[in-house]
Every structure is written in structure tokens, then in C-alpha cells.
Amino acid sequence: MGEGFEMTDAASGDYVEFWAAGQVVTGEFHCSDCGYGVTILRALPLCPMCGCTSWEQSPWSPFTRARQPL
């Protein structure tokens, strides 16, 4: 997996890692501009909704896709 871009906020200590279009990745990502989501197993594309080139990796949890009632 490629290295992301780091952005820190010194006042609050928050950390956000950004990934650039063209980086080879695996996982779920959201456009850092419009929030469009993709699940990807290859190079990140330009956002198809807004054309942005930076992505944020979505937090993973085994419970994010709980079963829906039938």
C-alpha cells in the first residue's frame, strides 16, 4: 500500500491521512471534498462526482455492515 499524505492540526492533535488519486490501495475510501465513497482494489481514481484527487480511508469495523432484516 502506498503512503498517504499527512495533515495534522497542532491545536487539537487530530490526524487525517489523505491518499492521492493513482496510488494503489485496497479498502474503502471517501472523497475528501464531496464524500463520495468507493471500495477499491487498485489505483484510486479521480472522484467521479467532483474530480477531486484526494481520498480519506474509511474507518473499518467488523460491525459496519451488520445484517439487514429480511
SVG drawing of the C-alpha trace seen along z (x, -y; Angstrom):
<svg xmlns="http://www.w3.org/2000/svg" viewBox="-38 -25 42 37">
<polyline fill="none" stroke="black" stroke-width="0.4" points="0.0,0.0 1.3,-3.5 2.0,-6.2 -0.7,-8.8 -0.4,-12.5 -0.4,-13.6 -2.3,-16.6 -2.2,-17.4 -3.9,-20.0 -1.4,-21.1 -4.1,-22.7 -6.3,-19.6 -3.9,-16.8 -6.3,-15.4 -4.7,-13.4 -6.1,-12.9 -4.3,-10.8 -5.1,-11.6 -4.4,-9.3 -3.8,-10.7 -5.5,-9.5 -3.3,-7.0 -2.0,-5.3 -2.5,-1.6 -4.7,-0.7 -7.2,1.8 -10.2,0.8 -12.9,-1.7 -12.3,-5.4 -14.3,-8.6 -13.5,-11.7 -12.1,-14.4 -14.1,-17.0 -17.6,-15.7 -17.7,-12.5 -18.3,-10.1 -17.4,-6.5 -15.6,-3.8 -14.4,-0.3 -11.2,0.2 -8.6,3.0 -6.4,1.0 -5.3,-2.6 -7.5,-5.3 -9.3,-7.2 -10.2,-10.8 -13.5,-11.3 -16.3,-10.6 -18.6,-13.1 -16.4,-16.2 -13.0,-15.4 -11.1,-15.7 -7.7,-13.9 -7.5,-13.3 -9.2,-10.5 -9.6,-9.6 -9.6,-5.9 -12.9,-5.0 -12.6,-3.6 -13.0,0.2 -15.1,2.2 -16.4,5.7 -19.8,4.3 -20.1,1.6 -22.1,4.0 -24.4,5.6 -27.1,7.8 -30.2,6.0 -33.6,7.6 -35.1,9.5"/>
</svg>
